[in-house]
């Protein structure tokens, strides 16, 4: 086997990359104990019959808003099942930004086979209430990045959900947790909605402290790295490097990047230089609308590359082409030819998704092109690409 291939599957530092994904929600939330207490306080009556609770959570990017809500909802379901039948659904309004889409997500969570086509929003809402009352179930709806549905349709969906029990027998059908960046959502919420939510039911998150970032680094390193590959000094350096913005995502980026840097050098441990190398590179957050604007086969090609780069630091252009064919088969699409893919690579490089370099192959077998994503985390893009492609190809 060619010598350069000994890095693949070696697992020198990384044992599991999944806990470093932004979408990964740990069983225990660290660095936000005070906010969990605050949230529990605002939901203190949730186990009583005929009651609802509503909360707005705001904070900057990477402050743990989504994780806070999801961990709380899960703990609520598990720990109070004997007192009240509570279940929850998380809806990202960036992806589901109309009233029908939100209500469809809610009712299919309750009844996956429910036929919603041809029904008005009022009819679907009535069915949601009827199902919940028949099941004696209380439903917690988490509307994440709620500003997207508010910007597109105004406050109508919130009015409908907050007034679901109005003029009907029985109260307390559902509760709401709204999530957004504060400066955005407060300008979009109408006074009547704020009044129904409750003026005091607002939890503000700031960026993580250095200690909070250290706890996150410690938790995720334990889940994703081999024990002997790092020590407390490395975790402190990661926390310090991410402290200026207080963004937990930077911690995940640093852990994954430093681990891959160490593995690239054939080492079994992370050294300070690995952190410094990664922290000197700016991480670019790609807006979803940019992903959605890419042509379908360009998305397929990018998805193939991202899936490999989630595990490896580089991929050859030849491997990218082969993996693209696998992804095309997954989505029942006929793959484009080599020339088109070469244009795709150039296009992605011009858009700063990819970086490429040429390197000599062993034993004088010519040169090959290596592709990498030095400024973007592949795991950030995978879910968005899959969602976009599933919609386009009706999967």
C-alpha positions in Angstrom: 0.0 0.0 0.0 1.2 3.5 -0.8 2.8 5.1 2.3 0.6 8.2 2.3 -2.5 6.0 2.8 -1.4 4.9 6.3 -3.2 8.0 7.7 -6.6 6.7 6.6 -8.5 4.9 9.4 -5.4 5.2 11.7 -7.4 6.9 14.4 -4.3 8.3 16.1 -6.1 11.1 17.9 -9.8 11.2 16.8 -11.9 8.3 18.0 -15.3 9.8 17.1 -16.0 13.0 15.2 -19.7 13.1 15.8 -19.5 14.9 19.2 -17.7 17.7 17.4 -20.7 18.4 15.2 -22.6 21.6 15.9 -25.8 19.5 15.8 -24.7 17.1 18.5 -26.5 17.5 21.7 -24.7 16.0 24.7 -26.7 14.2 27.4 -25.5 16.7 30.0 -25.2 20.5 29.3 -22.1 22.1 30.7 -21.5 25.8 31.2 -25.1 26.8 31.5 -26.3 25.5 34.9 -27.6 28.8 35.9 -29.7 29.1 32.7 -31.1 25.6 33.2 -32.2 26.6 36.6 -33.8 29.8 35.2 -35.6 27.8 32.5 -36.9 25.3 35.1 -38.1 28.2 37.2 -40.1 29.7 34.3 -41.6 26.2 33.7 -42.2 25.5 37.4 -46.0 24.9 36.9 -45.6 22.7 33.7 -46.5 19.4 35.6 -49.9 20.8 36.7 -52.9 20.0 34.5 -54.4 22.7 32.3 -51.2 24.8 32.4 -48.9 26.1 29.7 -45.5 27.8 29.9 -43.8 30.0 27.3 -40.3 31.3 27.1 -38.2 33.4 24.7 -34.4 32.5 24.7 -32.1 35.0 23.0 -28.3 35.2 22.7 -25.4 35.5 20.2 -24.4 32.8 17.8 -22.7 29.9 19.6 -24.0 30.7 23.0 -25.9 27.4 23.5 -29.5 28.5 22.9 -30.5 25.4 21.0 -28.6 23.0 23.3 -30.2 24.6 26.3 -33.7 24.2 25.0 -33.2 20.6 23.7 -31.5 19.3 26.9 -34.3 20.9 29.0 -37.1 19.4 26.9 -35.5 16.0 27.0 -35.0 16.2 30.8 -38.6 17.4 31.2 -40.0 14.4 29.3 -37.9 11.8 31.1 -38.1 13.1 34.7 -41.8 14.1 34.9 -43.5 11.4 32.8 -45.4 10.1 35.9 -46.8 13.6 36.6 -47.8 14.7 33.1 -47.5 13.2 29.6 -45.2 15.7 28.0 -43.5 15.4 24.6 -41.6 17.9 22.4 -40.6 18.8 18.9 -37.8 21.0 17.7 -38.4 23.0 14.5 -35.7 25.1 12.8 -37.6 28.0 11.3 -34.7 28.7 8.9 -35.7 25.5 7.1 -39.5 25.6 7.9 -40.4 29.3 7.6 -44.1 29.3 6.8 -47.2 28.6 9.0 -48.2 25.4 7.0 -44.6 24.0 7.2 -44.4 24.6 10.9 -47.9 23.0 11.6 -47.0 20.1 9.3 -43.9 19.4 11.4 -45.9 19.6 14.6 -48.8 17.3 13.5 -46.6 14.7 11.8 -44.6 14.4 15.1 -47.9 13.5 16.8 -49.3 11.4 13.9 -46.7 10.6 11.1 -49.5 9.4 8.8 -51.7 12.4 9.2 -53.0 13.6 5.7 -52.4 17.4 5.8 -52.6 18.1 2.1 -55.6 20.3 1.2 -56.3 21.3 4.8 -56.2 24.9 5.9 -53.9 26.0 8.8 -56.9 26.4 11.0 -58.0 22.8 10.3 -54.5 21.4 11.0 -54.3 23.5 14.2 -57.7 22.1 15.3 -56.6 18.6 14.5 -53.4 19.1 16.6 -55.4 20.2 19.6 -57.9 17.3 19.2 -55.0 14.8 19.0 -53.3 16.2 22.1 -56.5 16.3 24.1 -57.5 12.7 23.1 -54.0 11.5 24.1 -54.0 13.6 27.3 -50.7 14.8 26.1 -49.0 18.2 26.6 -46.8 19.3 23.8 -43.7 21.6 24.0 -42.8 23.2 20.7 -39.3 24.7 20.2 -39.3 27.2 17.4 -35.6 27.8 16.7 -34.4 30.8 14.7 -38.0 31.9 14.9 -37.1 35.3 13.3 -37.2 33.6 9.9 -40.8 32.7 10.0 -41.6 36.1 11.6 -39.8 38.0 8.8 -41.7 36.0 6.2 -45.2 35.8 7.6 -45.3 38.1 10.6 -46.7 37.0 14.0 -49.6 34.9 12.7 -48.2 31.5 13.6 -47.4 32.6 17.1 -51.0 34.0 17.5 -52.4 30.7 16.4 -50.3 28.6 18.7 -50.7 30.9 21.8 -54.5 31.0 21.3 -55.0 27.3 20.5 -57.2 26.8 23.6 -59.2 30.1 23.3 -63.0 29.6 23.5 -62.6 25.9 23.9 -63.1 23.5 26.8 -59.8 22.6 28.5 -56.6 24.6 28.6 -52.9 24.0 28.7 -52.6 22.1 25.4 -49.1 23.2 24.5 -46.1 25.3 25.5 -43.6 27.3 23.5 -39.9 28.0 23.6 -38.8 30.6 21.0 -35.2 31.0 20.1 -33.4 33.8 18.3 -30.8 36.4 18.4 -32.2 39.2 20.6 -31.5 42.2 18.3 -33.4 40.5 15.5 -36.4 39.0 17.2 -37.4 41.8 19.6 -38.0 44.1 16.5 -40.3 41.5 15.0 -42.5 40.4 17.9 -45.7 42.4 18.2 -46.8 43.7 21.6 -49.8 41.4 21.9 -47.6 38.3 21.4 -45.0 39.6 23.9 -47.9 40.1 26.4 -49.1 36.5 25.9 -45.6 35.1 26.1 -45.1 37.0 29.4 -42.8 40.0 29.7 -40.7 38.2 32.4 -40.3 35.0 30.4 -37.2 36.1 28.6 -33.9 34.3 29.1 -30.8 36.2 27.8 -27.6 34.3 27.1 -24.3 36.0 26.7 -21.2 34.4 25.1 -19.6 31.7 27.2 -16.9 32.6 29.8 -13.5 31.0 29.5 -14.4 28.6 32.3 -17.6 27.6 30.4 -15.5 27.1 27.2 -13.1 24.9 29.1 -15.9 22.7 30.4 -17.2 22.3 26.9 -13.7 21.5 25.6 -13.3 18.9 28.4 -16.6 17.3 27.7 -16.3 17.1 23.9 -12.6 16.0 24.1 -13.6 13.1 26.4 -16.2 12.0 23.9 -14.2 12.5 20.6 -10.5 12.0 21.4 -8.3 9.3 22.8 -7.5 10.0 26.4 -3.7 10.1 25.9 -3.9 12.5 23.0 -4.5 15.6 25.1 -4.1 17.1 28.6 -5.5 19.9 30.6 -3.0 22.4 29.3 -4.3 21.7 25.8 -7.9 22.2 26.9 -7.0 25.5 28.6 -5.3 26.7 25.4 -8.4 25.8 23.4 -10.6 27.7 25.9 -8.3 30.7 25.8 -8.2 30.8 22.0 -12.0 30.7 21.8 -12.6 33.1 24.7 -12.6 36.4 22.8 -15.9 35.6 21.1 -17.3 33.2 23.7 -18.5 31.0 20.9 -18.7 27.3 21.7 -18.5 26.4 18.0 -14.9 27.7 18.0 -14.0 25.2 20.6 -15.4 22.4 18.5 -13.5 23.7 15.4 -10.3 23.9 17.4 -10.5 20.4 18.8 -11.3 18.8 15.4 -8.7 20.9 13.5 -6.0 20.4 16.0 -6.7 16.6 16.1 -6.5 16.4 12.3 -3.3 18.5 12.3 -1.7 16.1 14.7 -2.8 13.0 12.7 -1.5 14.6 9.5 1.9 14.8 11.1 1.6 11.2 12.3 1.4 12.1 16.0 -0.8 10.5 18.7 -1.1 13.7 20.7 -2.1 17.3 20.2 0.6 19.9 20.9 0.2 23.7 21.4 1.3 24.4 17.8 -1.7 22.5 16.5 -4.0 24.8 18.4 -2.1 27.9 17.2 -2.2 26.7 13.6 -5.9 26.3 13.6 -6.8 29.4 15.7 -4.8 31.5 13.2 -7.3 30.5 10.5 -10.6 32.3 10.4 -13.7 30.0 10.5 -16.3 31.1 8.0 -20.0 30.4 8.8 -21.8 29.7 5.5 -25.3 31.1 5.4 -27.9 28.5 4.4 -29.2 30.6 1.5 -25.8 30.4 -0.1 -26.0 26.6 0.0 -29.5 26.6 -1.4 -28.4 28.8 -4.3 -25.9 26.2 -5.6 -26.9 24.0 -8.5 -28.2 20.6 -7.5 -25.1 18.6 -8.9 -22.8 21.1 -7.4 -24.5 20.4 -4.0 -24.1 16.7 -4.6 -20.4 17.1 -5.4 -19.9 19.3 -2.3 -21.8 16.8 -0.1 -19.5 14.0 -1.3 -16.4 16.1 -0.4 -17.8 17.2 3.0 -18.6 13.6 4.0 -15.0 12.6 3.5 -13.5 15.8 5.0 -15.6 15.3 8.1 -13.2 12.5 8.9 -10.0 13.4 7.0 -8.1 16.7 6.5 -7.7 16.3 2.7 -9.2 14.4 -0.2 -7.8 13.8 -3.7 -9.8 15.1 -6.6 -10.0 11.5 -7.9 -11.6 10.3 -4.7 -13.9 13.3 -4.7 -15.1 12.3 -8.2 -15.7 8.7 -7.1 -17.5 9.7 -3.9 -19.7 12.1 -6.0 -20.8 9.1 -8.1 -21.8 7.3 -4.9 -23.8 10.3 -3.7 -25.5 10.5 -7.2 -26.5 6.9 -6.9 -27.9 7.6 -3.4 -30.1 10.4 -4.9 -30.9 8.5 -8.1 -29.1 11.0 -10.3 -26.9 10.5 -13.3 -23.4 11.8 -12.5 -21.8 14.6 -14.6 -18.6 14.0 -16.5 -15.0 14.7 -15.5 -14.8 18.1 -17.2 -17.9 19.4 -15.5 -16.6 18.2 -12.1 -13.3 20.1 -12.8 -15.4 23.2 -13.3 -17.3 22.5 -10.1 -14.0 22.3 -8.2 -12.9 25.7 -9.6 -16.3 27.1 -8.8 -16.2 25.9 -5.2 -12.7 27.2 -4.8 -13.7 30.6 -6.2 -16.5 30.7 -3.6 -14.0 29.9 -0.8 -15.6 26.5 0.0 -12.5 24.6 -1.0 -8.7 25.1 -1.1 -6.6 23.0 -3.5 -2.9 22.1 -4.0 -1.0 19.7 -6.1 1.4 17.2 -4.6 3.7 14.5 -6.1 2.6 10.9 -6.0 5.0 8.3 -4.6 7.3 6.4 -6.9 7.2 9.1 -9.6 3.6 8.4 -10.5 2.8 12.0 -11.4 0.9 14.7 -9.4 -2.5 14.7 -7.8 -4.8 17.5 -6.6 -5.6 17.6 -2.9 -8.8 19.3 -1.7 -9.4 20.7 1.8 -11.6 23.1 3.7 -9.3 25.1 5.9 -11.8 27.8 6.8 -15.1 25.9 6.9 -16.2 22.9 9.0 -17.6 20.2 6.7 -20.0 19.0 9.4 -21.6 22.5 9.3 -22.6 21.9 5.7 -23.7 18.3 5.6 -27.1 18.6 7.2 -28.0 21.7 5.2 -26.9 20.1 1.9 -28.8 16.9 2.7 -31.9 18.9 3.6 -31.7 20.9 0.4 -31.1 17.9 -1.8 -33.9 15.9 -0.2 -36.3 18.7 -1.0 -35.2 19.1 -4.6 -35.4 15.3 -5.3 -38.5 14.7 -3.2 -36.9 12.3 -0.8 
